[in-house]
Amino acid sequence: MIRRLAILLAMFVVAGAGACRESLDSGAACPALCPAQSVAIRDTLINPVLVFDSTYVGYPERGREQAMLLAARGDTLETRGVIRFDTLTAFYVPTGDTARTITRVDSSRVRLVLDRAKARLPAQVTFDVYDVDDSTAADTSAAAVLALFTADRRIGGTSFLRDSLKDTVAVPLSDSAVLEKIVNKRRLRLGLRASGNGPLSVRVGTVETGSAAEVSYRPNADTSAKPLLVGPISSTPAGADFPEIRSDLTDYTLVAKYAVQQDANTMSVGGIPGRRAYLRFVLPAYIVDSTTVVRATLRLTQRPLAFGDALDTITIHAHVALAGPHVTDLRRATNVISAPGLLVNDSLLVTPADSGVRSIEMFGLLRAWAGQRVLVNPPPQAIVLRASPESVLPAEARFYSTTAGATLRPVMRISYIPRATFGVP
């Protein structure tokens, strides 16, 4: 009896296996009944994949950079820095004595913390310091402040050989200029300019990075006296409504020149000031509604930029655009973005002078977009390309836009599985 049951059981197993093999040719039922069977993956290339793209300039807001960039690259690029010391120490206390008013100063300096990573340093580097305080000039106008970098306003400076340049440098200031600010209770606002006998770019620490500049001076001619240290602070624009702006203007970068010619049919990322690219997608309904996406790769073709060399690498992150459909100002929308790496896994490390196809994996994001189709007003299907860091490296990457030729514009390769449907046989 037991043997007969074993034979019957074996017959059922063989019959079941045969039924599964037969259903391979009978439509979509087999993957559900026989999950071990392989499923064909299909590929498609969507071209064009963008309905819209644009480049927006001015990131981050002035004073929110991770460092001040001092650069001088001939007729192409020049940037300067501004540091505000709106409150100066006007009293000192000699040892064993009472407080005294400062009537003379000695050994005035401004100490700068340099970040020499990816710096371009010629054989000799010169730092010049200018008095850029003018109560008649517009407080937040970049043009008005740039106009104050004149020879008659130079109040300090020095030169260094490249091999002697350290991570921290002390640039001498005019003692009489500093004393005049103290006695008359005026603001000390320093404009920094770097130059050399070749292309130059170096970053200077800021309040935001915890390595802000400091002004120091002795309150008398006694060289044994401990110098007074003053940190940067901005007192304007005045009023309770502008604390963030005052903080931002404590130290910041000024762009005196950025003469890199713009190209037609391209989008830009990076540069000085920073640029971001906004990309909005148009995906066929059959991909979003009727398939299971297993891979999605956005292909961008980089256009070489003559300005830049092997040292000018730039890291580009793709961020998910989170602004809702009611945000029609797309420049504002480029600020409402996800953290890097959320649903878009890759970052790109590129050199401006390079060319070729760059790929960004977007599988997770396409799956998320498919899940949004049940929403009444889903966010636009868009990403933002952003350099990291912004406005502190003289590097810009360009990619062909959706208006370029069919072989150059952005395309997306998608691998997918058609969704199985079940019906009455």
Summary of the structure (lengths in Angstrom):
residues: 425
radius of gyration: 31.2
end to end distance: 37.9
largest distance: 117.3
contacts: 1276
relative contact order: 0.20
helix: 18%
strand: 39%
